[in-house]
Amino acid sequence: MDNHEIICSCMNVSVQDLKDAIKNGAKSFEEVQEVTNVGTGCGGCVENVKDLIEELLEK
């Protein structure tokens, strides 16, 4: 997965934005969402984003 890939088109959030939020201390989907606003538009990306965040947190 490309770091520049937009994972939430409503809020223009990239994979790198998620990684940065985690690097800066976010430890859950909700904390990443607070920082990035991911999934707060239409909500269509939420399940995929939750899975990706879980995967990133395991690293």
mmCIF file of the N, C-alpha and C atoms, coordinates in Angstrom:
data_MODEL
# 
_entry.id   MODEL 
# 
loop_
_atom_site.group_PDB 
_atom_site.id 
_atom_site.type_symbol 
_atom_site.label_atom_id 
_atom_site.label_alt_id 
_atom_site.label_comp_id 
_atom_site.label_asym_id 
_atom_site.label_entity_id 
_atom_site.label_seq_id 
_atom_site.pdbx_PDB_ins_code 
_atom_site.Cartn_x 
_atom_site.Cartn_y 
_atom_site.Cartn_z 
_atom_site.occupancy 
_atom_site.B_iso_or_equiv 
_atom_site.pdbx_formal_charge 
_atom_site.auth_seq_id 
_atom_site.auth_comp_id 
_atom_site.auth_asym_id 
_atom_site.auth_atom_id 
_atom_site.pdbx_PDB_model_num 
ATOM 1   N N  . MET A 1 1  ? 0.844   -1.182 0.000  1.00 0.00 ? 1  MET A N  1 
ATOM 2   C CA . MET A 1 1  ? 0.000   0.000  0.000  1.00 0.00 ? 1  MET A CA 1 
ATOM 3   C C  . MET A 1 1  ? 0.886   1.241  0.000  1.00 0.00 ? 1  MET A C  1 
ATOM 4   N N  . ASP A 1 2  ? 0.588   2.136  -0.911 1.00 0.00 ? 2  ASP A N  1 
ATOM 5   C CA . ASP A 1 2  ? 1.355   3.368  -1.067 1.00 0.00 ? 2  ASP A CA 1 
ATOM 6   C C  . ASP A 1 2  ? 1.006   4.353  0.057  1.00 0.00 ? 2  ASP A C  1 
ATOM 7   N N  . ASN A 1 3  ? 2.011   4.948  0.659  1.00 0.00 ? 3  ASN A N  1 
ATOM 8   C CA . ASN A 1 3  ? 1.785   5.911  1.737  1.00 0.00 ? 3  ASN A CA 1 
ATOM 9   C C  . ASN A 1 3  ? 0.946   7.099  1.298  1.00 0.00 ? 3  ASN A C  1 
ATOM 10  N N  . HIS A 1 4  ? 0.995   7.420  0.003  1.00 0.00 ? 4  HIS A N  1 
ATOM 11  C CA . HIS A 1 4  ? 0.267   8.584  -0.501 1.00 0.00 ? 4  HIS A CA 1 
ATOM 12  C C  . HIS A 1 4  ? -1.150  8.241  -0.945 1.00 0.00 ? 4  HIS A C  1 
ATOM 13  N N  . GLU A 1 5  ? -1.506  6.951  -0.869 1.00 0.00 ? 5  GLU A N  1 
ATOM 14  C CA . GLU A 1 5  ? -2.855  6.532  -1.254 1.00 0.00 ? 5  GLU A CA 1 
ATOM 15  C C  . GLU A 1 5  ? -3.878  7.175  -0.321 1.00 0.00 ? 5  GLU A C  1 
ATOM 16  N N  . ILE A 1 6  ? -4.902  7.770  -0.913 1.00 0.00 ? 6  ILE A N  1 
ATOM 17  C CA . ILE A 1 6  ? -5.968  8.381  -0.125 1.00 0.00 ? 6  ILE A CA 1 
ATOM 18  C C  . ILE A 1 6  ? -6.901  7.271  0.346  1.00 0.00 ? 6  ILE A C  1 
ATOM 19  N N  . ILE A 1 7  ? -7.026  7.150  1.651  1.00 0.00 ? 7  ILE A N  1 
ATOM 20  C CA . ILE A 1 7  ? -7.838  6.092  2.249  1.00 0.00 ? 7  ILE A CA 1 
ATOM 21  C C  . ILE A 1 7  ? -9.224  6.616  2.616  1.00 0.00 ? 7  ILE A C  1 
ATOM 22  N N  . CYS A 1 8  ? -9.359  7.926  2.736  1.00 0.00 ? 8  CYS A N  1 
ATOM 23  C CA . CYS A 1 8  ? -10.644 8.574  3.031  1.00 0.00 ? 8  CYS A CA 1 
ATOM 24  C C  . CYS A 1 8  ? -10.762 9.778  2.109  1.00 0.00 ? 8  CYS A C  1 
ATOM 25  N N  . SER A 1 9  ? -11.534 9.614  1.043  1.00 0.00 ? 9  SER A N  1 
ATOM 26  C CA . SER A 1 9  ? -11.615 10.687 0.049  1.00 0.00 ? 9  SER A CA 1 
ATOM 27  C C  . SER A 1 9  ? -12.417 11.884 0.552  1.00 0.00 ? 9  SER A C  1 
ATOM 28  N N  . CYS A 1 10 ? -13.375 11.674 1.440  1.00 0.00 ? 10 CYS A N  1 
ATOM 29  C CA . CYS A 1 10 ? -14.159 12.801 1.961  1.00 0.00 ? 10 CYS A CA 1 
ATOM 30  C C  . CYS A 1 10 ? -13.274 13.806 2.706  1.00 0.00 ? 10 CYS A C  1 
ATOM 31  N N  . MET A 1 11 ? -12.343 13.286 3.490  1.00 0.00 ? 11 MET A N  1 
ATOM 32  C CA . MET A 1 11 ? -11.487 14.133 4.317  1.00 0.00 ? 11 MET A CA 1 
ATOM 33  C C  . MET A 1 11 ? -10.053 14.209 3.785  1.00 0.00 ? 11 MET A C  1 
ATOM 34  N N  . ASN A 1 12 ? -9.825  13.592 2.623  1.00 0.00 ? 12 ASN A N  1 
ATOM 35  C CA . ASN A 1 12 ? -8.512  13.624 1.974  1.00 0.00 ? 12 ASN A CA 1 
ATOM 36  C C  . ASN A 1 12 ? -7.406  13.115 2.904  1.00 0.00 ? 12 ASN A C  1 
ATOM 37  N N  . VAL A 1 13 ? -7.652  11.974 3.530  1.00 0.00 ? 13 VAL A N  1 
ATOM 38  C CA . VAL A 1 13 ? -6.702  11.379 4.471  1.00 0.00 ? 13 VAL A CA 1 
ATOM 39  C C  . VAL A 1 13 ? -5.943  10.261 3.769  1.00 0.00 ? 13 VAL A C  1 
ATOM 40  N N  . SER A 1 14 ? -4.619  10.324 3.865  1.00 0.00 ? 14 SER A N  1 
ATOM 41  C CA . SER A 1 14 ? -3.769  9.313  3.231  1.00 0.00 ? 14 SER A CA 1 
ATOM 42  C C  . SER A 1 14 ? -3.317  8.266  4.244  1.00 0.00 ? 14 SER A C  1 
ATOM 43  N N  . VAL A 1 15 ? -2.762  7.195  3.720  1.00 0.00 ? 15 VAL A N  1 
ATOM 44  C CA . VAL A 1 15 ? -2.179  6.158  4.570  1.00 0.00 ? 15 VAL A CA 1 
ATOM 45  C C  . VAL A 1 15 ? -1.097  6.781  5.451  1.00 0.00 ? 15 VAL A C  1 
ATOM 46  N N  . GLN A 1 16 ? -0.299  7.678  4.889  1.00 0.00 ? 16 GLN A N  1 
ATOM 47  C CA . GLN A 1 16 ? 0.760   8.334  5.661  1.00 0.00 ? 16 GLN A CA 1 
ATOM 48  C C  . GLN A 1 16 ? 0.183   9.141  6.815  1.00 0.00 ? 16 GLN A C  1 
ATOM 49  N N  . ASP A 1 17 ? -0.969  9.780  6.603  1.00 0.00 ? 17 ASP A N  1 
ATOM 50  C CA . ASP A 1 17 ? -1.610  10.528 7.691  1.00 0.00 ? 17 ASP A CA 1 
ATOM 51  C C  . ASP A 1 17 ? -1.949  9.603  8.860  1.00 0.00 ? 17 ASP A C  1 
ATOM 52  N N  . LEU A 1 18 ? -2.427  8.394  8.540  1.00 0.00 ? 18 LEU A N  1 
ATOM 53  C CA . LEU A 1 18 ? -2.732  7.419  9.594  1.00 0.00 ? 18 LEU A CA 1 
ATOM 54  C C  . LEU A 1 18 ? -1.458  7.012  10.319 1.00 0.00 ? 18 LEU A C  1 
ATOM 55  N N  . LYS A 1 19 ? -0.399  6.731  9.550  1.00 0.00 ? 19 LYS A N  1 
ATOM 56  C CA . LYS A 1 19 ? 0.886   6.335  10.142 1.00 0.00 ? 19 LYS A CA 1 
ATOM 57  C C  . LYS A 1 19 ? 1.433   7.444  11.027 1.00 0.00 ? 19 LYS A C  1 
ATOM 58  N N  . ASP A 1 20 ? 1.311   8.685  10.578 1.00 0.00 ? 20 ASP A N  1 
ATOM 59  C CA . ASP A 1 20 ? 1.805   9.815  11.368 1.00 0.00 ? 20 ASP A CA 1 
ATOM 60  C C  . ASP A 1 20 ? 1.036   9.948  12.681 1.00 0.00 ? 20 ASP A C  1 
ATOM 61  N N  . ALA A 1 21 ? -0.273  9.763  12.623 1.00 0.00 ? 21 ALA A N  1 
ATOM 62  C CA . ALA A 1 21 ? -1.086  9.854  13.842 1.00 0.00 ? 21 ALA A CA 1 
ATOM 63  C C  . ALA A 1 21 ? -0.657  8.794  14.849 1.00 0.00 ? 21 ALA A C  1 
ATOM 64  N N  . ILE A 1 22 ? -0.412  7.582  14.366 1.00 0.00 ? 22 ILE A N  1 
ATOM 65  C CA . ILE A 1 22 ? 0.033   6.492  15.242 1.00 0.00 ? 22 ILE A CA 1 
ATOM 66  C C  . ILE A 1 22 ? 1.428   6.783  15.780 1.00 0.00 ? 22 ILE A C  1 
ATOM 67  N N  . LYS A 1 23 ? 2.304   7.262  14.924 1.00 0.00 ? 23 LYS A N  1 
ATOM 68  C CA . LYS A 1 23 ? 3.667   7.604  15.350 1.00 0.00 ? 23 LYS A CA 1 
ATOM 69  C C  . LYS A 1 23 ? 3.642   8.672  16.444 1.00 0.00 ? 23 LYS A C  1 
ATOM 70  N N  . ASN A 1 24 ? 2.650   9.556  16.367 1.00 0.00 ? 24 ASN A N  1 
ATOM 71  C CA . ASN A 1 24 ? 2.543   10.640 17.338 1.00 0.00 ? 24 ASN A CA 1 
ATOM 72  C C  . ASN A 1 24 ? 1.705   10.274 18.556 1.00 0.00 ? 24 ASN A C  1 
ATOM 73  N N  . GLY A 1 25 ? 1.389   8.975  18.720 1.00 0.00 ? 25 GLY A N  1 
ATOM 74  C CA . GLY A 1 25 ? 0.789   8.523  19.963 1.00 0.00 ? 25 GLY A CA 1 
ATOM 75  C C  . GLY A 1 25 ? -0.629  7.996  19.910 1.00 0.00 ? 25 GLY A C  1 
ATOM 76  N N  . ALA A 1 26 ? -1.308  8.094  18.771 1.00 0.00 ? 26 ALA A N  1 
ATOM 77  C CA . ALA A 1 26 ? -2.669  7.550  18.692 1.00 0.00 ? 26 ALA A CA 1 
ATOM 78  C C  . ALA A 1 26 ? -2.606  6.032  18.836 1.00 0.00 ? 26 ALA A C  1 
ATOM 79  N N  . LYS A 1 27 ? -3.502  5.480  19.650 1.00 0.00 ? 27 LYS A N  1 
ATOM 80  C CA . LYS A 1 27 ? -3.450  4.049  19.945 1.00 0.00 ? 27 LYS A CA 1 
ATOM 81  C C  . LYS A 1 27 ? -4.754  3.323  19.621 1.00 0.00 ? 27 LYS A C  1 
ATOM 82  N N  . SER A 1 28 ? -5.662  3.986  18.907 1.00 0.00 ? 28 SER A N  1 
ATOM 83  C CA . SER A 1 28 ? -6.936  3.360  18.547 1.00 0.00 ? 28 SER A CA 1 
ATOM 84  C C  . SER A 1 28 ? -7.517  4.074  17.335 1.00 0.00 ? 28 SER A C  1 
ATOM 85  N N  . PHE A 1 29 ? -8.537  3.451  16.738 1.00 0.00 ? 29 PHE A N  1 
ATOM 86  C CA . PHE A 1 29 ? -9.226  4.090  15.618 1.00 0.00 ? 29 PHE A CA 1 
ATOM 87  C C  . PHE A 1 29 ? -9.759  5.455  16.039 1.00 0.00 ? 29 PHE A C  1 
ATOM 88  N N  . GLU A 1 30 ? -10.371 5.510  17.215 1.00 0.00 ? 30 GLU A N  1 
ATOM 89  C CA . GLU A 1 30 ? -10.970 6.752  17.688 1.00 0.00 ? 30 GLU A CA 1 
ATOM 90  C C  . GLU A 1 30 ? -9.930  7.854  17.848 1.00 0.00 ? 30 GLU A C  1 
ATOM 91  N N  . GLU A 1 31 ? -8.749  7.515  18.356 1.00 0.00 ? 31 GLU A N  1 
ATOM 92  C CA . GLU A 1 31 ? -7.697  8.516  18.528 1.00 0.00 ? 31 GLU A CA 1 
ATOM 93  C C  . GLU A 1 31 ? -7.160  8.977  17.174 1.00 0.00 ? 31 GLU A C  1 
ATOM 94  N N  . VAL A 1 32 ? -7.000  8.045  16.236 1.00 0.00 ? 32 VAL A N  1 
ATOM 95  C CA . VAL A 1 32 ? -6.561  8.417  14.886 1.00 0.00 ? 32 VAL A CA 1 
ATOM 96  C C  . VAL A 1 32 ? -7.623  9.306  14.242 1.00 0.00 ? 32 VAL A C  1 
ATOM 97  N N  . GLN A 1 33 ? -8.878  8.969  14.451 1.00 0.00 ? 33 GLN A N  1 
ATOM 98  C CA . GLN A 1 33 ? -9.978  9.744  13.883 1.00 0.00 ? 33 GLN A CA 1 
ATOM 99  C C  . GLN A 1 33 ? -9.987  11.171 14.437 1.00 0.00 ? 33 GLN A C  1 
ATOM 100 N N  . GLU A 1 34 ? -9.723  11.329 15.728 1.00 0.00 ? 34 GLU A N  1 
ATOM 101 C CA . GLU A 1 34 ? -9.667  12.661 16.336 1.00 0.00 ? 34 GLU A CA 1 
ATOM 102 C C  . GLU A 1 34 ? -8.623  13.533 15.656 1.00 0.00 ? 34 GLU A C  1 
ATOM 103 N N  . VAL A 1 35 ? -7.479  12.947 15.347 1.00 0.00 ? 35 VAL A N  1 
ATOM 104 C CA . VAL A 1 35 ? -6.361  13.692 14.766 1.00 0.00 ? 35 VAL A CA 1 
ATOM 105 C C  . VAL A 1 35 ? -6.569  13.972 13.280 1.00 0.00 ? 35 VAL A C  1 
ATOM 106 N N  . THR A 1 36 ? -7.098  12.980 12.543 1.00 0.00 ? 36 THR A N  1 
ATOM 107 C CA . THR A 1 36 ? -7.143  13.072 11.079 1.00 0.00 ? 36 THR A CA 1 
ATOM 108 C C  . THR A 1 36 ? -8.526  13.355 10.500 1.00 0.00 ? 36 THR A C  1 
ATOM 109 N N  . ASN A 1 37 ? -9.578  13.173 11.283 1.00 0.00 ? 37 ASN A N  1 
ATOM 110 C CA . ASN A 1 37 ? -10.968 13.255 10.817 1.00 0.00 ? 37 ASN A CA 1 
ATOM 111 C C  . ASN A 1 37 ? -11.342 12.139 9.851  1.00 0.00 ? 37 ASN A C  1 
ATOM 112 N N  . VAL A 1 38 ? -10.524 11.096 9.765  1.00 0.00 ? 38 VAL A N  1 
ATOM 113 C CA . VAL A 1 38 ? -10.808 9.976  8.869  1.00 0.00 ? 38 VAL A CA 1 
ATOM 114 C C  . VAL A 1 38 ? -12.160 9.360  9.231  1.00 0.00 ? 38 VAL A C  1 
ATOM 115 N N  . GLY A 1 39 ? -12.960 9.075  8.210  1.00 0.00 ? 39 GLY A N  1 
ATOM 116 C CA . GLY A 1 39 ? -14.236 8.407  8.425  1.00 0.00 ? 39 GLY A CA 1 
ATOM 117 C C  . GLY A 1 39 ? -15.356 9.281  8.940  1.00 0.00 ? 39 GLY A C  1 
ATOM 118 N N  . THR A 1 40 ? -15.164 10.590 8.975  1.00 0.00 ? 40 THR A N  1 
ATOM 119 C CA . THR A 1 40 ? -16.199 11.474 9.511  1.00 0.00 ? 40 THR A CA 1 
ATOM 120 C C  . THR A 1 40 ? -17.065 12.098 8.423  1.00 0.00 ? 40 THR A C  1 
ATOM 121 N N  . GLY A 1 41 ? -16.797 11.760 7.160  1.00 0.00 ? 41 GLY A N  1 
ATOM 122 C CA . GLY A 1 41 ? -17.636 12.251 6.062  1.00 0.00 ? 41 GLY A CA 1 
ATOM 123 C C  . GLY A 1 41 ? -18.770 11.278 5.835  1.00 0.00 ? 41 GLY A C  1 
ATOM 124 N N  . CYS A 1 42 ? -18.694 10.533 4.753  1.00 0.00 ? 42 CYS A N  1 
ATOM 125 C CA . CYS A 1 42 ? -19.765 9.583  4.412  1.00 0.00 ? 42 CYS A CA 1 
ATOM 126 C C  . CYS A 1 42 ? -19.711 8.316  5.256  1.00 0.00 ? 42 CYS A C  1 
ATOM 127 N N  . GLY A 1 43 ? -18.541 7.994  5.807  1.00 0.00 ? 43 GLY A N  1 
ATOM 128 C CA . GLY A 1 43 ? -18.385 6.800  6.639  1.00 0.00 ? 43 GLY A CA 1 
ATOM 129 C C  . GLY A 1 43 ? -18.103 5.527  5.863  1.00 0.00 ? 43 GLY A C  1 
ATOM 130 N N  . GLY A 1 44 ? -18.051 5.621  4.549  1.00 0.00 ? 44 GLY A N  1 
ATOM 131 C CA . GLY A 1 44 ? -17.844 4.439  3.725  1.00 0.00 ? 44 GLY A CA 1 
ATOM 132 C C  . GLY A 1 44 ? -16.504 3.759  3.908  1.00 0.00 ? 44 GLY A C  1 
ATOM 133 N N  . CYS A 1 45 ? -15.527 4.473  4.405  1.00 0.00 ? 45 CYS A N  1 
ATOM 134 C CA . CYS A 1 45 ? -14.177 3.925  4.552  1.00 0.00 ? 45 CYS A CA 1 
ATOM 135 C C  . CYS A 1 45 ? -13.923 3.327  5.933  1.00 0.00 ? 45 CYS A C  1 
ATOM 136 N N  . VAL A 1 46 ? -14.838 3.504  6.855  1.00 0.00 ? 46 VAL A N  1 
ATOM 137 C CA . VAL A 1 46 ? -14.579 3.194  8.266  1.00 0.00 ? 46 VAL A CA 1 
ATOM 138 C C  . VAL A 1 46 ? -14.093 1.767  8.490  1.00 0.00 ? 46 VAL A C  1 
ATOM 139 N N  . GLU A 1 47 ? -14.757 0.777  7.923  1.00 0.00 ? 47 GLU A N  1 
ATOM 140 C CA . GLU A 1 47 ? -14.348 -0.612 8.168  1.00 0.00 ? 47 GLU A CA 1 
ATOM 141 C C  . GLU A 1 47 ? -12.945 -0.878 7.639  1.00 0.00 ? 47 GLU A C  1 
ATOM 142 N N  . ASN A 1 48 ? -12.647 -0.406 6.426  1.00 0.00 ? 48 ASN A N  1 
ATOM 143 C CA . ASN A 1 48 ? -11.309 -0.597 5.863  1.00 0.00 ? 48 ASN A CA 1 
ATOM 144 C C  . ASN A 1 48 ? -10.260 0.140  6.685  1.00 0.00 ? 48 ASN A C  1 
ATOM 145 N N  . VAL A 1 49 ? -10.586 1.342  7.124  1.00 0.00 ? 49 VAL A N  1 
ATOM 146 C CA . VAL A 1 49 ? -9.641  2.132  7.918  1.00 0.00 ? 49 VAL A CA 1 
ATOM 147 C C  . VAL A 1 49 ? -9.403  1.469  9.271  1.00 0.00 ? 49 VAL A C  1 
ATOM 148 N N  . LYS A 1 50 ? -10.454 0.960  9.895  1.00 0.00 ? 50 LYS A N  1 
ATOM 149 C CA . LYS A 1 50 ? -10.280 0.268  11.182 1.00 0.00 ? 50 LYS A CA 1 
ATOM 150 C C  . LYS A 1 50 ? -9.335  -0.917 11.025 1.00 0.00 ? 50 LYS A C  1 
ATOM 151 N N  . ASP A 1 51 ? -9.522  -1.689 9.954  1.00 0.00 ? 51 ASP A N  1 
ATOM 152 C CA . ASP A 1 51 ? -8.643  -2.838 9.705  1.00 0.00 ? 51 ASP A CA 1 
ATOM 153 C C  . ASP A 1 51 ? -7.208  -2.388 9.492  1.00 0.00 ? 51 ASP A C  1 
ATOM 154 N N  . LEU A 1 52 ? -7.017  -1.331 8.714  1.00 0.00 ? 52 LEU A N  1 
ATOM 155 C CA . LEU A 1 52 ? -5.671  -0.831 8.433  1.00 0.00 ? 52 LEU A CA 1 
ATOM 156 C C  . LEU A 1 52 ? -5.007  -0.311 9.705  1.00 0.00 ? 52 LEU A C  1 
ATOM 157 N N  . ILE A 1 53 ? -5.741  0.430  10.507 1.00 0.00 ? 53 ILE A N  1 
ATOM 158 C CA . ILE A 1 53 ? -5.181  0.959  11.756 1.00 0.00 ? 53 ILE A CA 1 
ATOM 159 C C  . ILE A 1 53 ? -4.786  -0.183 12.685 1.00 0.00 ? 53 ILE A C  1 
ATOM 160 N N  . GLU A 1 54 ? -5.631  -1.197 12.771 1.00 0.00 ? 54 GLU A N  1 
ATOM 161 C CA . GLU A 1 54 ? -5.303  -2.367 13.601 1.00 0.00 ? 54 GLU A CA 1 
ATOM 162 C C  . GLU A 1 54 ? -3.998  -3.002 13.123 1.00 0.00 ? 54 GLU A C  1 
ATOM 163 N N  . GLU A 1 55 ? -3.869  -3.134 11.811 1.00 0.00 ? 55 GLU A N  1 
ATOM 164 C CA . GLU A 1 55 ? -2.651  -3.706 11.221 1.00 0.00 ? 55 GLU A CA 1 
ATOM 165 C C  . GLU A 1 55 ? -1.433  -2.834 11.522 1.00 0.00 ? 55 GLU A C  1 
ATOM 166 N N  . LEU A 1 56 ? -1.581  -1.523 11.396 1.00 0.00 ? 56 LEU A N  1 
ATOM 167 C CA . LEU A 1 56 ? -0.467  -0.607 11.648 1.00 0.00 ? 56 LEU A CA 1 
ATOM 168 C C  . LEU A 1 56 ? -0.070  -0.601 13.123 1.00 0.00 ? 56 LEU A C  1 
ATOM 169 N N  . LEU A 1 57 ? -1.041  -0.726 14.008 1.00 0.00 ? 57 LEU A N  1 
ATOM 170 C CA . LEU A 1 57 ? -0.744  -0.737 15.442 1.00 0.00 ? 57 LEU A CA 1 
ATOM 171 C C  . LEU A 1 57 ? 0.007   -1.991 15.862 1.00 0.00 ? 57 LEU A C  1 
ATOM 172 N N  . GLU A 1 58 ? -0.157  -3.075 15.118 1.00 0.00 ? 58 GLU A N  1 
ATOM 173 C CA . GLU A 1 58 ? 0.541   -4.324 15.433 1.00 0.00 ? 58 GLU A CA 1 
ATOM 174 C C  . GLU A 1 58 ? 2.012   -4.277 15.055 1.00 0.00 ? 58 GLU A C  1 
ATOM 175 N N  . LYS A 1 59 ? 2.407   -3.326 14.234 1.00 0.00 ? 59 LYS A N  1 
ATOM 176 C CA . LYS A 1 59 ? 3.804   -3.234 13.775 1.00 0.00 ? 59 LYS A CA 1 
ATOM 177 C C  . LYS A 1 59 ? 4.686   -2.603 14.815 1.00 0.00 ? 59 LYS A C  1 
# 
